[in-house]
């Protein structure tokens, strides 16, 4: 006898299948795309900033001179050697190739740029050698006429800034002459009053590989 109360048979359900995992290749592609977007955004920001605030031009690095110095006598601080002018008096001088503090000559200072010379030599002339340039530089610097009342003695030292082999090949022919004191200061110019300052000590190479030397006065 068949039981009529049995539930009606149902169709069999298909077996459950796990969801397929996303391929690793797709994840890597998304990562590369995100990195590219970030790099592009950084490049755009960089370009915009350069347009808004461009890098300073070489002329912007020129140190301005104070035409009306105060009681301290400071005309300029951090003056590059190539911007010095013949007759400049220098405070805290150590070497010719360092940035200098230029002051009025009637204020305390320990050095002065007393002369500049352009050596003879065509652009293609071979480098004459360090010893030859040293001899020429010393002769030129010691030929500068100084104020007899300045009282130059052995406590003063000549410093010669001259071309090195590298700067010579770039066209550098400049010799700059300085006189300095190591342990004391003066308040007057070493040059005769008739020698008006104004000649630039511009160094064509603007290169600190120039050579320097010193000698007793």
C-alpha positions as semicolon CSV with decimal commas, in nm:
position;residue;x (nm);y (nm);z (nm)
1;X;0,000;0,000;0,000
2;X;0,148;0,339;-0,107
3;X;0,158;0,617;0,149
4;X;0,004;0,921;-0,020
5;X;0,142;1,160;0,244
6;X;0,505;1,130;0,127
7;X;0,656;1,457;-0,010
8;X;0,688;1,487;-0,380
9;X;1,037;1,415;-0,510
10;X;1,246;1,728;-0,593
11;X;1,495;1,769;-0,874
12;X;1,858;1,715;-0,774
13;X;2,058;2,042;-0,724
14;X;2,391;2,080;-0,904
15;X;2,697;2,044;-0,681
16;X;2,836;2,369;-0,535
17;X;3,147;2,497;-0,706
18;X;3,397;2,731;-0,533
19;X;3,436;3,079;-0,685
20;X;3,738;3,097;-0,906
21;X;4,022;3,299;-0,760
22;X;4,127;3,620;-0,941
23;X;4,435;3,554;-1,144
24;X;4,755;3,697;-0,998
25;X;4,828;3,858;-1,333
26;X;4,526;4,084;-1,297
27;X;4,637;4,199;-0,952
28;X;4,982;4,283;-1,086
29;X;4,832;4,485;-1,369
30;X;4,628;4,689;-1,124
31;X;4,940;4,754;-0,914
32;X;5,137;4,875;-1,217
33;X;4,849;5,099;-1,323
34;X;4,830;5,256;-0,978
35;X;5,209;5,316;-0,976
36;X;5,190;5,479;-1,319
37;X;4,909;5,710;-1,207
38;X;5,109;5,816;-0,899
39;X;5,421;5,882;-1,107
40;X;5,224;6,088;-1,357
41;X;5,066;6,294;-1,078
42;X;5,410;6,358;-0,926
43;X;5,545;6,472;-1,263
44;X;5,254;6,711;-1,311
45;X;5,306;6,859;-0,963
46;X;5,681;6,902;-1,033
47;X;5,616;7,085;-1,361
48;X;5,359;7,313;-1,201
49;X;5,594;7,401;-0,916
50;X;5,877;7,482;-1,158
51;X;5,645;7,714;-1,349
52;X;5,521;7,885;-1,032
53;X;5,863;7,904;-0,863
54;X;6,140;7,861;-1,123
55;X;6,498;7,797;-1,006
56;X;6,708;8,109;-0,956
57;X;6,911;8,224;-1,253
58;X;7,289;8,271;-1,216
59;X;7,234;8,647;-1,203
60;X;7,014;8,601;-0,895
61;X;7,320;8,469;-0,706
62;X;7,500;8,803;-0,734
63;X;7,562;8,954;-0,392
64;X;7,449;9,315;-0,373
65;X;7,674;9,580;-0,223
66;X;7,542;9,812;0,044
67;X;7,610;10,161;-0,085
68;X;7,553;10,308;0,262
69;X;7,711;10,069;0,516
70;X;7,636;10,119;0,883
71;X;7,867;10,158;1,180
72;X;7,995;9,802;1,133
73;X;8,128;9,900;0,790
74;X;7,993;9,590;0,619
75;X;7,941;9,640;0,245
76;X;7,857;9,278;0,163
77;X;7,873;8,935;0,323
78;X;7,936;8,606;0,142
79;X;8,077;8,787;-0,162
80;X;8,200;8,532;-0,421
81;X;8,567;8,586;-0,516
82;X;8,472;8,655;-0,878
83;X;8,266;8,956;-0,766
84;X;8,540;9,126;-0,568
85;X;8,662;9,465;-0,685
86;X;9,019;9,594;-0,678
87;X;9,077;9,768;-0,346
88;X;8,812;9,572;-0,153
89;X;8,900;9,544;0,217
90;X;8,809;9,208;0,369
91;X;8,716;9,106;0,721
92;X;8,787;8,752;0,847
93;X;8,994;8,666;0,537
94;X;9,157;8,320;0,533
95;X;9,202;8,217;0,168
96;X;9,137;8,387;-0,169
97;X;8,887;8,125;-0,287
98;X;8,637;8,159;0,000
99;X;8,333;8,390;-0,002
100;X;8,442;8,716;0,160
101;X;8,303;8,982;0,390
102;X;8,371;9,316;0,222
103;X;8,395;9,618;0,452
104;X;8,492;9,983;0,429
105;X;8,868;10,022;0,459
106;X;8,835;10,256;0,758
107;X;8,667;9,975;0,957
108;X;8,843;9,675;1,109
109;X;8,973;9,425;0,850
110;X;9,265;9,188;0,801
111;X;9,311;9,171;0,422
112;X;9,273;9,362;0,098
113;X;9,256;9,278;-0,272
114;X;9,550;9,488;-0,395
115;X;9,579;9,383;-0,760
116;X;9,446;9,177;-1,049
117;X;9,635;9,079;-1,364
118;X;9,550;8,896;-1,684
119;X;9,835;8,668;-1,789
120;X;9,940;8,664;-2,151
121;X;9,839;8,352;-2,337
122;X;9,622;8,270;-2,633
123;X;9,322;8,044;-2,572
124;X;9,510;7,752;-2,729
125;X;9,836;7,822;-2,541
126;X;9,962;7,521;-2,343
127;X;9,958;7,529;-1,965
128;X;10,296;7,673;-1,857
129;X;10,316;7,469;-1,538
130;X;10,246;7,537;-1,171
131;X;10,600;7,655;-1,088
132;X;10,610;7,902;-1,377
133;X;10,268;8,044;-1,286
134;X;10,369;8,072;-0,922
135;X;10,678;8,272;-1,016
136;X;10,480;8,499;-1,246
137;X;10,207;8,550;-0,986
138;X;10,451;8,639;-0,710
139;X;10,639;8,885;-0,931
140;X;10,316;9,052;-1,043
141;X;10,169;9,079;-0,694
142;X;10,488;9,216;-0,542
143;X;10,506;9,476;-0,820
144;X;10,189;9,647;-0,693
145;X;10,261;9,992;-0,555
146;X;10,144;10,026;-0,196
147;X;10,087;10,327;0,025
148;X;10,422;10,404;0,196
149;X;10,236;10,501;0,511
150;X;10,070;10,159;0,536
151;X;10,372;10,017;0,719
152;X;10,394;9,684;0,533
153;X;10,635;9,449;0,712
154;X;10,695;9,076;0,763
155;X;10,368;9,037;0,956
156;X;10,184;9,074;0,624
157;X;10,142;8,783;0,383
158;X;10,087;8,787;0,008
159;X;9,826;8,547;-0,128
160;X;9,817;8,465;-0,500
161;X;9,509;8,318;-0,665
162;X;9,612;8,187;-1,007
163;X;9,493;7,943;-1,277
164;X;9,528;7,571;-1,229
165;X;9,580;7,339;-1,524
166;X;9,205;7,268;-1,538
167;X;9,098;7,634;-1,531
168;X;9,379;7,739;-1,771
169;X;9,233;7,505;-2,032
170;X;8,897;7,681;-1,983
171;X;9,052;8,019;-2,063
172;X;9,134;8,135;-1,709
173;X;9,431;8,378;-1,712
174;X;9,355;8,578;-1,397
175;X;9,596;8,638;-1,110
176;X;9,443;8,798;-0,800
177;X;9,670;8,947;-0,534
178;X;9,582;8,979;-0,166
179;X;9,772;9,103;0,138
180;X;9,659;8,979;0,478
181;X;9,737;8,976;0,847
182;X;9,687;8,660;1,052
183;X;9,661;8,785;1,408
184;X;9,563;9,151;1,386
185;X;9,354;9,405;1,197
186;X;9,396;9,750;1,045
187;X;9,163;10,038;0,964
188;X;9,317;10,184;0,649
189;X;9,376;10,095;0,284
190;X;9,709;9,956;0,167
191;X;9,677;10,122;-0,173
192;X;9,776;10,481;-0,252
193;X;9,487;10,725;-0,241
194;X;9,534;10,793;-0,613
195;X;9,449;10,429;-0,700
196;X;9,073;10,438;-0,731
197;X;8,897;10,103;-0,680
198;X;8,683;9,974;-0,962
199;X;8,854;9,695;-1,151
200;X;8,664;9,370;-1,125
201;X;8,841;9,058;-1,006
202;X;8,614;8,843;-1,220
203;X;8,734;8,487;-1,258
204;X;8,628;8,346;-1,600
205;X;8,619;7,991;-1,469
206;X;8,448;8,057;-1,133
207;X;8,616;7,732;-1,034
208;X;8,764;7,653;-0,693
209;X;9,024;7,431;-0,857
210;X;9,227;7,749;-0,914
211;X;9,553;7,740;-0,722
212;X;9,664;7,966;-0,439
213;X;9,995;8,034;-0,270
214;X;10,129;8,280;-0,017
215;X;10,457;8,451;0,060
216;X;10,583;8,688;0,326
217;X;10,576;9,055;0,246
